């Protein structure tokens, strides 16, 4: 089989929006570290910018990754999770800060399966962060995640499969057909 026919182009977007219920003595130099699966038991580590505040912990930062994967790699992504850590950088010069690291304040995760299972392949939710020590409130992190199929890939599937009658006279067997991307990613994940 042709590898080009077995691969799909899609993008994954993760947005770190804000944190609430933070009860720390010194809410300075806070950032979110998150880990993405890269296959073969490898993972990518990414950090948001640091913020300092007494009341509002708002990042509103997004990352979008363009991916080209096989049916197997898309299936593997669906089975993986994104791990989120709220961390506090140590107040040290940059070089020493990298060597001595940061302090973990809480950890949570979201399975990609939740995103793939949602109607529009996107979710926005509060993630409860597990942390050591006793506190009155559990810290939470608001995160957005979504998957989008490349428009060209969607058009290629439409022409190749001939599954749609016209722009929205959909002939597919789904409860909703407002977003052709939903069907295209589902078709890309089917195994032949």
HELIX and SHEET records of a PDB file:
HELIX    1   1 UNK A    3  UNK A    6  1                                   4    
HELIX    2   2 UNK A   71  UNK A   79  1                                   9    
HELIX    3   3 UNK A   94  UNK A  100  1                                   7    
HELIX    4   4 UNK A  112  UNK A  116  1                                   5    
HELIX    5   5 UNK A  151  UNK A  161  1                                  11    
HELIX    6   6 UNK A  180  UNK A  189  1                                  10    
SHEET    1   A 4 UNK A  57  UNK A  70  0                                        
SHEET    2   A 4 UNK A   7  UNK A  20 -1                                        
SHEET    3   A 4 UNK A 140  UNK A 149 -1                                        
SHEET    4   A 4 UNK A 122  UNK A 128 -1                                        
SHEET    1   B 4 UNK A  42  UNK A  47  0                                        
SHEET    2   B 4 UNK A  30  UNK A  39 -1                                        
SHEET    3   B 4 UNK A  81  UNK A  89 -1                                        
SHEET    4   B 4 UNK A 102  UNK A 111 -1                                        
END                                                                             
